[in-house]
Amino acid sequence: MRTKSNLILLSIGLLLALNISPFVMAQAGEDATPESMTRIMMLPPEAEVTGMHIDANGNFFVNAMHPDEDNYKATIGVINGIDWNDLPETVPELASSSSADDIWHGIRTSYGDYQVILQSGDALSEGGVAGGIYAADDESQILISKKPDYNAFVPLNVDATHGYLYTAWEDRPAGLSQLELEWDSSSSEWAVLSSKMLNLSSINGGWVFCFGSMSPWGSPLFSEELYFDNTQFWNDDSFRYHSDQTKLENYLGHYPNPYDYGYIVEIENATTAEPDFVRHLSMGRYSHENAAVMPDERTVYLTDDGYETVLFKFVANTAGDLSAGTLYGAKVTQDITRDSSVTGFDVEWMEMASSSNDEIRTWIDEYNGITADDFVPGQNSYITDDEINDWAEGRLNKDLNGDGTIGYANDDRVPFLESRKAAAALGATDEWSKMEGVAFNPNVPDSLYLAMSRIESAMTDGQDDIDVSLNSCGIVYRMAFGNGWDVNRIDPVISGGPYTSSAQYECDVNNLAGPDNLLVLDDGRLLIGEDTNKHESNMVWLWGEKSEPLEAAGNITVNSVQLRNTPSSNASTWGYNYQAEVDELQTGLTYTALIVVKDLETEEWKGIWWWNGIEENGEQYGHNFSLEKGCYSVLASLYESTDLSTDVKNATVLSDSEAEFIVGSGTCVDGIYSNEVFDSQEDMDDRTEDNVPGFGVLLSMVALLGAVMFTNRKR
């Protein structure tokens, strides 16, 4: 049922004012894919699948990174003609082929039409070329990138037919392009109205912008994939990757500070031609693949690409603001089995530290001015392993290195600037190999997915927390939530392969290899993009069974309103408390209840509370309050949280419960209090109503202002 808008608007306004199917079947035949897998796309040889992003109208943006450029250029593109937010149960299968005509024809799809929007080296309307990285001081060209990675489409109109497409260029230094696109209904393609590479000098340039995501509030989040396992070698000019630092030095005009790079970068004001960039230092420094922000707008899961890496979680202090919060590393306990295709893990979270972008920036600046001239073999110009150990010993109050003393650190720079090593020192699991994309869709909120492109190295060495069998073709895991948005379990759901060492392309062409980019569709199915040399051509797969969206259901009851204390004077305030309870909730959804105390005679509100994060049947909520004598009611209204936050005015009330009560020694007739008759306090009327009384024109206007503030909140 739809509640009257007055109560919803009033509630939100006041809170703000107070600061508050069957499996998808593959083609039949000897070379059929598994029945839950459908091949929908193949790229030219050597091209990695990148940039997977679906916009509000179901357009599927997807790129081809670093193909063999003798035959095909790195490409930014989109699949038109299909609403990927509303796929049928069965999607056509793309047959695998190794014919030269097919391979070099370009990007092949089984469904929809692939449009090439831009290719590496193409001239841009505002100067320069696509993928061009230009020095911050004199705009000289340092390189032309062939690595277009994450795409993020930010609409500029209501129907999302006009907007900016941001694309990360995964290089050292990194690049970021902005294409202004508009849908041309006559040609059924996107027209490029303007194009440019953005100036990143405000954040000292970027380092390997990899995959990314969109925040719930519509900001693109790009990831810096920092390949440095040991910062000690950053200024060592004999290090094999030192040419990358040289290119970054040419870009900046001075030697780079390593602690400037390796973070999540948010694009703020993304609907403007000159957006702002913010590095979220508080989310840790490591080899970020991407970040998945949960519907609470505080909890973020972050993957760490490389070898001997850590799964991270970040919880922001304030919803919608990633600039400050607490960083965690995951410690896992493996099931008794070793078979990687079935072995799962229990998860606990090691709290590392809390800080803010501003505080961490002061620590980073202490390492400015260090150059290759300062490098001394066997020494370290940056944070040392001894400093990391001392910080961890102080954090745990434990002698970790056996030297007989417990070290300490004067601040918490270690967990934010050397996050992977810090997490391992605390006991978090640092054995993951090639951890790639993490994906979540709020329309199917029961789990999120994690790609591991190869199961090898420390995961298979028989030591420490993880010891599973080798799978060179990779695995996709599903992560399940416990309380709230807290992941407590990781289980494999797709196992790549089989692997054949004697074959030229060792992983079976009819199954997954090297899972990398992930997208969860609105119907619960998964799109998986490959990055592997174990297939001749990398592919995009559709996996899973089509599911219906969860239907919100639930009941809320005001169980009691009870007197806590009687005042010495009948004219004073009386102390009460109420207690509310929920049941019949739909598993996998999160709920919010608004609870209002109202004066029945004046219809004025006397208190309002927001009960948030409801997930399990039987949860209870109570609150103490004080009132003067009179006739009152407690009204509790239950909503599905996403519905309430998305459309406050028209959110569906799943259940209402109202309890009327008398404060004082008098009685109530039609909501009017009288001292003439003295009845028992126990004379209360509990009832559930479908309609909520209005609260007055003036308060509704105030509430409407609050609702506008809610939907257009300034973060």
SEPA-441569 format. One record per residue (C-alpha): residue in three letters; y, x, z. Coordinates in steps of 0.05 Angstrom, whole numbers, padded with zeros to 5 digits, always signed. Layout:
% SEPA-441569
ALAYXZ/...
END
This chain:
% SEPA-441569
MET+00000+00000+00000/ARG+00072+00020-00010/THR+00115+00021+00051/LYS+00187+00001+00049/SER+00229+00062+00033/ASN+00273+00056+00094/LEU+00223+00083+00144/ILE+00200+00141+00100/LEU+00270+00161+00082/LEU+00293+00153+00154/SER+00236+00196+00179/ILE+00246+00253+00131/GLY+00322+00250+00137/LEU+00320+00252+00213/LEU+00269+00308+00214/LEU+00313+00350+00170/ALA+00374+00333+00209/LEU+00337+00358+00270/ASN+00319+00422+00232/ILE+00258+00407+00224/SER-00398+00285-00279/PRO-00448+00318-00309/PHE-00447+00392-00324/VAL-00412+00413-00388/MET-00467+00423-00439/ALA-00468+00483-00486/GLN-00494+00480-00557/ALA-00569+00476-00563/GLY-00609+00533-00591/GLU-00637+00600-00574/ASP-00569+00631-00560/ALA-00541+00573-00519/THR-00499+00589-00459/PRO-00519+00564-00390/GLU-00507+00489-00384/SER-00449+00497-00336/MET-00414+00547-00382/THR-00376+00533-00446/ARG-00346+00589-00489/ILE-00278+00564-00513/MET-00243+00627-00537/MET-00256+00697-00565/LEU-00207+00754-00575/PRO-00207+00813-00623/PRO-00245+00875-00600/GLU-00214+00916-00543/ALA-00166+00859-00526/GLU-00165+00836-00454/VAL-00154+00762-00437/THR-00089+00757-00398/GLY-00032+00710-00381/MET-00072+00647-00368/HIS-00023+00592-00348/ILE-00023+00517-00359/ASP+00043+00480-00358/ALA+00059+00410-00335/ASN+00041+00381-00404/GLY-00026+00416-00407/ASN-00007+00471-00455/PHE-00051+00532-00444/PHE-00012+00598-00450/VAL-00059+00657-00459/ASN-00049+00728-00486/ALA-00087+00784-00519/MET-00071+00850-00485/HIS-00080+00919-00517/PRO-00126+00903-00576/ASP-00144+00955-00628/GLU-00075+00956-00661/ASP-00103+00981-00727/ASN-00126+00909-00736/TYR-00087+00865-00688/LYS-00024+00868-00645/ALA-00017+00852-00571/THR+00000+00778-00571/ILE+00034+00724-00529/GLY+00010+00655-00549/VAL-00009+00585-00530/ILE-00064+00534-00547/ASN-00029+00471-00573/GLY-00056+00401-00586/ILE-00098+00395-00522/ASP-00079+00370-00453/TRP-00116+00420-00410/ASN-00097+00380-00349/ASP-00140+00323-00375/LEU-00201+00349-00412/PRO-00260+00306-00431/GLU-00327+00317-00397/THR-00354+00354-00458/VAL-00313+00407-00494/PRO-00334+00439-00560/GLU-00369+00506-00556/LEU-00345+00567-00595/ALA-00404+00602-00627/SER-00408+00677-00615/SER-00402+00719-00678/SER-00400+00792-00695/SER-00380+00785-00768/ALA-00320+00827-00788/ASP-00285+00766-00818/ASP-00290+00729-00752/ILE-00274+00787-00707/TRP-00211+00807-00743/HIS-00188+00738-00761/GLY-00151+00739-00695/ILE-00156+00696-00633/ARG-00209+00642-00642/THR-00214+00577-00603/SER-00264+00520-00601/TYR-00211+00470-00580/GLY-00138+00463-00600/ASP-00096+00508-00644/TYR-00074+00577-00622/GLN-00001+00593-00637/VAL+00024+00664-00637/ILE+00091+00662-00602/LEU+00108+00736-00600/GLN+00074+00803-00612/SER+00087+00872-00585/GLY+00143+00907-00624/ASP+00173+00843-00652/ALA+00249+00843-00656/LEU+00283+00803-00600/SER+00343+00758-00612/GLU+00384+00794-00558/GLY+00366+00864-00579/GLY+00308+00910-00571/VAL+00235+00894-00584/ALA+00180+00856-00548/GLY+00149+00901-00496/GLY+00206+00951-00501/ILE+00221+00987-00435/TYR+00292+01014-00433/ALA+00325+01063-00385/ALA+00369+01031-00332/ASP+00427+01079-00344/ASP+00433+01090-00419/GLU+00384+01037-00446/SER+00345+01089-00484/GLN+00275+01067-00503/ILE+00221+01097-00458/LEU+00161+01062-00488/ILE+00137+00999-00524/SER+00085+00964-00481/LYS+00022+00934-00513/LYS+00003+00899-00449/PRO+00031+00828-00442/ASP-00001+00800-00379/TYR+00018+00740-00337/ASN+00057+00681-00367/ALA+00098+00632-00327/PHE+00132+00573-00361/VAL+00192+00545-00323/PRO+00217+00479-00352/LEU+00291+00467-00364/ASN+00285+00391-00376/VAL+00249+00333-00344/ASP+00194+00326-00396/ALA+00181+00402-00397/THR+00191+00409-00472/HIS+00245+00462-00463/GLY+00241+00521-00417/TYR+00235+00595-00404/LEU+00169+00632-00414/TYR+00167+00694-00371/THR+00116+00747-00389/ALA+00098+00808-00349/TRP+00086+00873-00387/GLU+00034+00913-00350/ASP+00060+00984-00357/ARG+00092+01042-00320/PRO+00150+01025-00317/ALA+00135+00951-00322/GLY+00173+00901-00364/LEU+00189+00828-00361/SER+00208+00785-00421/GLN+00243+00718-00422/LEU+00233+00673-00482/GLU+00270+00607-00487/LEU+00221+00558-00519/GLU+00229+00487-00544/TRP+00174+00441-00569/ASP+00182+00421-00642/SER+00149+00354-00650/SER+00153+00357-00726/SER+00113+00421-00731/SER+00073+00411-00666/GLU+00090+00482-00646/TRP+00138+00518-00600/ALA+00203+00546-00628/VAL+00232+00609-00598/LEU+00307+00596-00587/SER+00322+00663-00555/SER+00285+00725-00531/LYS+00300+00786-00490/MET+00271+00838-00442/LEU+00302+00830-00373/ASN+00337+00886-00335/LEU+00297+00903-00272/SER+00344+00957-00247/SER+00364+00913-00187/ILE+00295+00926-00157/ASN+00288+00998-00184/GLY+00244+00975-00241/GLY+00173+00951-00236/TRP+00104+00984-00234/VAL+00046+00952-00272/PHE+00064+00878-00270/CYS-00005+00846-00272/PHE-00030+00775-00264/GLY+00010+00724-00224/SER+00019+00652-00203/MET+00070+00597-00193/SER+00092+00580-00122/PRO+00090+00507-00100/TRP+00167+00507-00105/GLY+00166+00531-00178/SER+00181+00605-00173/PRO+00139+00654-00214/LEU+00104+00707-00171/PHE+00087+00772-00207/SER+00040+00825-00180/GLU+00049+00900-00179/GLU-00018+00933-00189/LEU-00008+00999-00154/TYR-00063+01047-00175/PHE-00048+01097-00121/ASP-00104+01100-00069/ASN-00070+01159-00036/THR+00006+01164-00036/GLN-00001+01237-00017/PHE-00006+01255-00090/TRP+00053+01215-00114/ASN+00099+01276-00121/ASP+00044+01325-00142/ASP+00062+01343-00213/SER-00009+01368-00225/PHE-00038+01299-00209/ARG-00071+01268-00270/TYR-00026+01206-00269/HIS+00039+01243-00256/SER+00065+01228-00326/ASP+00074+01156-00302/GLN+00121+01179-00247/THR+00158+01220-00299/LYS+00169+01158-00342/LEU+00193+01120-00282/GLU+00240+01177-00265/ASN+00268+01173-00336/TYR+00279+01099-00326/LEU+00314+01106-00260/GLY+00352+01170-00271/HIS+00323+01198-00206/TYR+00254+01212-00176/PRO+00221+01147-00153/ASN+00204+01129-00082/PRO+00130+01107-00081/TYR+00143+01056-00027/ASP+00188+01017-00074/TYR+00127+00994-00113/GLY+00063+00956-00102/TYR+00085+00887-00080/ILE+00091+00814-00101/VAL+00155+00801-00139/GLU+00186+00731-00139/ILE+00233+00708-00193/GLU+00288+00667-00160/ASN+00336+00623-00200/ALA+00284+00623-00256/THR+00320+00567-00293/THR+00379+00613-00307/ALA+00388+00663-00363/GLU+00398+00718-00312/PRO+00348+00706-00255/ASP+00343+00745-00191/PHE+00283+00787-00169/VAL+00257+00795-00098/ARG+00202+00843-00076/HIS+00165+00812-00018/LEU+00152+00875+00022/SER+00125+00835+00080/MET+00063+00816+00038/GLY+00039+00888+00038/ARG+00034+00946-00010/TYR-00030+00956-00049/SER-00058+00942-00119/HIS-00039+00868-00124/GLU-00076+00827-00175/ASN-00045+00760-00157/ALA-00025+00714-00100/ALA-00046+00642-00087/VAL+00002+00602-00043/MET-00030+00544-00006/PRO+00002+00474-00001/ASP+00030+00489+00068/GLU+00077+00537+00031/ARG+00063+00590+00084/THR-00009+00614+00075/VAL-00020+00662+00017/TYR-00085+00696-00007/LEU-00076+00763-00041/THR-00126+00804-00081/ASP-00128+00880-00084/ASP-00154+00908-00150/GLY-00190+00975-00150/TYR-00247+01006-00112/GLU-00257+01003-00037/THR-00204+00949-00031/VAL-00187+00895+00019/LEU-00178+00819+00015/PHE-00111+00802+00047/LYS-00078+00740+00075/PHE-00004+00729+00090/VAL+00026+00674+00133/ALA+00100+00664+00125/ASN+00144+00648+00184/THR+00179+00591+00146/ALA+00150+00545+00093/GLY+00176+00562+00023/ASP+00203+00630+00045/LEU+00158+00691+00033/SER+00208+00742+00060/ALA+00179+00747+00130/GLY+00112+00734+00162/THR+00046+00763+00186/LEU-00004+00803+00145/TYR-00079+00799+00156/GLY-00140+00836+00128/ALA-00208+00803+00121/LYS-00270+00829+00157/VAL-00335+00799+00130/THR-00405+00791+00157/GLN-00458+00790+00103/ASP-00516+00742+00100/ILE-00584+00774+00113/THR-00601+00776+00038/ARG-00581+00832-00012/ASP-00585+00793-00077/SER-00512+00792-00100/SER-00522+00727-00139/VAL-00536+00687-00075/THR-00509+00730-00018/GLY-00448+00703+00017/PHE-00403+00726+00074/ASP-00372+00697+00137/VAL-00298+00716+00144/GLU-00255+00733+00203/TRP-00182+00756+00198/MET-00155+00819+00230/GLU-00082+00810+00247/MET-00043+00872+00224/ALA+00030+00861+00239/SER+00091+00817+00229/SER+00156+00838+00195/SER+00209+00820+00144/ASN+00233+00846+00077/ASP+00297+00870+00109/GLU+00263+00909+00164/ILE+00212+00941+00117/ARG+00268+00961+00069/THR+00299+01005+00124/TRP+00232+01042+00131/ILE+00224+01051+00056/ASP+00294+01080+00049/GLU+00274+01137+00095/TYR+00232+01165+00038/ASN+00288+01166-00014/GLY+00305+01233-00044/ILE+00236+01263-00041/THR+00217+01296-00107/ALA+00162+01337-00138/ASP+00198+01399-00113/ASP+00180+01377-00042/PHE+00105+01376-00055/VAL+00064+01429-00017/PRO-00011+01432-00030/GLY-00049+01407+00030/GLN+00012+01373+00059/ASN+00040+01303+00053/SER+00112+01283+00040/TYR+00097+01210+00058/ILE+00058+01172+00112/THR-00001+01214+00134/ASP-00072+01193+00153/ASP-00057+01217+00224/GLU+00002+01169+00228/ILE-00042+01112+00203/ASN-00094+01130+00256/ASP-00042+01133+00311/TRP-00015+01065+00292/ALA-00084+01034+00291/GLU-00103+01065+00358/GLY-00040+01037+00389/ARG-00053+00969+00358/LEU-00125+00968+00384/ASN-00113+01009+00448/LYS-00173+01050+00428/ASP-00188+01123+00411/LEU-00212+01118+00339/ASN-00216+01192+00319/GLY-00250+01216+00383/ASP-00196+01266+00403/GLY-00193+01239+00473/THR-00124+01207+00466/ILE-00098+01139+00443/GLY-00042+01148+00393/TYR+00017+01101+00381/ALA+00071+01088+00329/ASN+00144+01073+00341/ASP+00145+01017+00289/ASP+00100+00977+00242/ARG+00115+01012+00177/VAL+00042+01033+00168/PRO+00011+00963+00155/PHE+00064+00945+00104/LEU+00071+01012+00067/GLU-00002+01035+00071/SER-00034+00967+00077/ARG-00104+00982+00051/LYS-00114+01042+00097/ALA-00083+01006+00155/ALA-00129+00946+00147/ALA-00190+00991+00143/ALA-00168+01028+00206/LEU-00166+00962+00244/GLY-00237+00944+00221/ALA-00224+00901+00160/THR-00274+00907+00104/ASP-00251+00956+00050/GLU-00311+00956+00004/TRP-00294+00907-00051/SER-00297+00933-00122/LYS-00252+00909-00178/MET-00226+00848-00141/GLU-00188+00807-00193/GLY-00157+00738-00196/VAL-00154+00688-00140/ALA-00142+00616-00161/PHE-00126+00549-00127/ASN-00106+00480-00150/PRO-00075+00431-00099/ASN-00106+00373-00137/VAL-00175+00398-00116/PRO-00159+00429-00049/ASP-00228+00440-00020/SER-00234+00513-00042/LEU-00205+00572-00080/TYR-00240+00621-00126/LEU-00243+00697-00128/ALA-00264+00740-00187/MET-00300+00807-00179/SER-00306+00840-00247/ARG-00362+00887-00225/ILE-00407+00890-00164/GLU-00416+00965-00154/SER-00391+01026-00117/ALA-00381+01013-00042/MET-00408+00942-00048/THR-00477+00970-00066/ASP-00481+01036-00028/GLY-00522+01011+00031/GLN-00467+01024+00082/ASP-00419+00986+00127/ASP-00403+00912+00119/ILE-00425+00899+00047/ASP-00491+00920+00016/VAL-00512+00877-00043/SER-00548+00889-00108/LEU-00512+00918-00169/ASN-00483+00869-00220/SER-00445+00906-00273/CYS-00426+00840-00307/GLY-00389+00812-00247/ILE-00389+00751-00202/VAL-00341+00694-00186/TYR-00339+00674-00113/ARG-00317+00609-00081/MET-00279+00613-00015/ALA-00284+00555+00032/PHE-00233+00533+00084/GLY-00244+00523+00158/ASN-00187+00498+00200/GLY-00124+00485+00160/TRP-00118+00534+00102/ASP-00158+00588+00137/VAL-00215+00616+00093/ASN-00278+00626+00134/ARG-00332+00634+00081/ILE-00343+00669+00013/ASP-00402+00649-00032/PRO-00421+00668-00103/VAL-00420+00611-00154/ILE-00424+00647-00222/SER-00465+00710-00234/GLY-00452+00748-00299/GLY-00504+00780-00342/PRO-00559+00796-00349/TYR-00544+00870-00361/THR-00582+00912-00410/SER-00566+00986-00407/SER-00596+01001-00476/ALA-00552+00951-00513/GLN-00485+00970-00545/TYR-00450+00914-00507/GLU-00492+00912-00445/CYS-00477+00842-00417/ASP-00508+00782-00450/VAL-00459+00752-00500/ASN-00478+00682-00477/ASN-00456+00691-00406/LEU-00398+00718-00365/ALA-00378+00791-00363/GLY-00319+00823-00327/PRO-00286+00760-00298/ASP-00211+00773-00288/ASN-00159+00717-00297/LEU-00178+00651-00264/LEU-00148+00581-00269/VAL-00172+00519-00232/LEU-00162+00455-00273/ASP-00140+00389-00244/ASP-00211+00363-00251/GLY-00241+00420-00211/ARG-00269+00460-00269/LEU-00253+00534-00276/LEU-00224+00574-00335/ILE-00247+00647-00333/GLY-00217+00702-00375/GLU-00255+00767-00386/ASP-00234+00840-00382/THR-00295+00882-00401/ASN-00321+00932-00450/LYS-00390+00902-00441/HIS-00376+00848-00493/GLU-00353+00866-00563/SER-00300+00811-00556/ASN-00272+00786-00490/MET-00278+00711-00480/VAL-00250+00652-00442/TRP-00302+00607-00409/LEU-00299+00537-00381/TRP-00345+00530-00321/GLY-00367+00474-00275/GLU-00374+00400-00274/LYS-00317+00351-00282/SER-00300+00317-00217/GLU-00256+00259-00199/PRO-00194+00275-00158/LEU-00202+00262-00084/GLU-00178+00194-00063/ALA-00139+00196+00001/ALA-00165+00151+00056/GLY-00155+00148+00130/ASN-00137+00107+00191/ILE-00089+00120+00247/THR-00088+00083+00313/VAL-00038+00084+00371/ASN-00089+00085+00427/SER-00043+00078+00486/VAL+00028+00079+00512/GLN+00026+00096+00586/LEU+00076+00102+00643/ARG+00082+00172+00670/ASN+00132+00161+00726/THR+00175+00106+00755/PRO+00247+00123+00771/SER+00277+00113+00839/SER+00331+00070+00808/ASN+00315+00014+00759/ALA+00376+00036+00719/SER+00347+00106+00707/THR+00301+00128+00650/TRP+00227+00116+00654/GLY+00177+00169+00633/TYR+00122+00150+00583/ASN+00073+00182+00535/TYR+00037+00157+00474/GLN-00029+00179+00444/ALA-00050+00170+00371/GLU-00117+00184+00337/VAL-00142+00189+00264/ASP-00209+00174+00233/GLU-00241+00156+00166/LEU-00205+00215+00132/GLN-00226+00241+00064/THR-00256+00310+00072/GLY-00218+00364+00035/LEU-00148+00333+00042/THR-00092+00346+00091/TYR-00053+00290+00124/THR+00014+00279+00157/ALA+00033+00224+00206/LEU+00104+00201+00222/ILE+00111+00171+00291/VAL+00174+00131+00309/VAL+00195+00098+00375/LYS+00241+00039+00361/ASP+00284-00008+00404/LEU+00260-00078+00384/GLU+00326-00112+00402/THR+00373-00065+00365/GLU+00322-00036+00316/GLU+00351+00032+00332/TRP+00304+00092+00332/LYS+00295+00127+00398/GLY+00250+00184+00376/ILE+00213+00210+00316/TRP+00157+00261+00311/TRP+00120+00292+00253/TRP+00046+00304+00264/ASN+00027+00354+00210/GLY-00036+00390+00186/ILE-00086+00334+00202/GLU-00154+00348+00171/GLU-00211+00324+00214/ASN-00233+00257+00242/GLY-00221+00248+00316/GLU-00159+00291+00320/GLN-00109+00265+00371/TYR-00035+00273+00382/GLY+00008+00257+00442/HIS+00080+00264+00464/ASN+00120+00253+00528/PHE+00187+00217+00524/SER+00237+00180+00568/LEU+00272+00113+00556/GLU+00318+00065+00592/LYS+00292-00005+00607/GLY+00282-00049+00546/CYS+00232-00072+00493/TYR+00203-00019+00448/SER+00148-00002+00398/VAL+00112+00061+00376/LEU+00097+00059+00301/ALA+00051+00112+00270/SER+00045+00118+00194/LEU-00008+00161+00160/TYR+00003+00196+00093/GLU-00033+00247+00050/SER+00010+00309+00057/THR+00019+00328-00016/ASP+00036+00256-00034/LEU+00089+00254+00020/SER+00121+00320+00000/THR+00118+00305-00075/ASP+00148+00235-00075/VAL+00178+00219-00008/LYS+00209+00153-00029/ASN+00145+00123-00058/ALA+00092+00158-00017/THR+00032+00114+00000/VAL+00022+00093+00072/LEU-00053+00098+00083/SER-00051+00064+00151/ASP+00000+00038+00202/SER-00010+00025+00275/GLU+00042-00005+00323/ALA+00041-00013+00398/GLU+00095-00053+00434/PHE+00112-00039+00506/ILE+00162-00056+00560/VAL+00203-00005+00598/GLY+00226-00031+00665/SER+00203-00087+00712/GLY+00226-00144+00667/THR+00195-00180+00609/CYS+00206-00187+00534/VAL+00214-00249+00492/ASP+00222-00238+00417/GLY+00240-00166+00430/ILE+00296-00182+00480/TYR+00290-00153+00550/SER+00303-00196+00612/ASN+00303-00180+00687/GLU+00289-00253+00706/VAL+00213-00250+00700/PHE+00172-00192+00728/ASP+00107-00182+00689/SER+00057-00126+00690/GLN+00068-00065+00647/GLU-00001-00076+00619/ASP+00024-00133+00575/MET+00026-00094+00511/ASP+00011-00119+00441/ASP-00028-00071+00397/ARG-00032-00090+00324/THR-00036-00060+00255/GLU+00013-00084+00203/ASP+00018-00076+00128/ASN+00093-00079+00126/VAL+00143-00036+00165/PRO+00208-00068+00188/GLY+00273-00041+00161/PHE+00320+00001+00203/GLY+00388-00018+00177/VAL+00432-00001+00118/LEU+00471+00055+00151/LEU+00410+00093+00175/SER+00377+00083+00107/MET+00437+00117+00074/VAL+00431+00174+00123/ALA+00358+00179+00110/LEU+00368+00179+00034/LEU+00413+00239+00042/GLY+00357+00272+00082/ALA+00307+00257+00028/VAL+00351+00288-00025/MET+00357+00349+00019/PHE+00281+00351+00027/THR+00267+00350-00048/ASN+00323+00399-00064/ARG+00318+00443-00004/LYS+00351+00510-00004/ARG+00301+00562+00014/
END
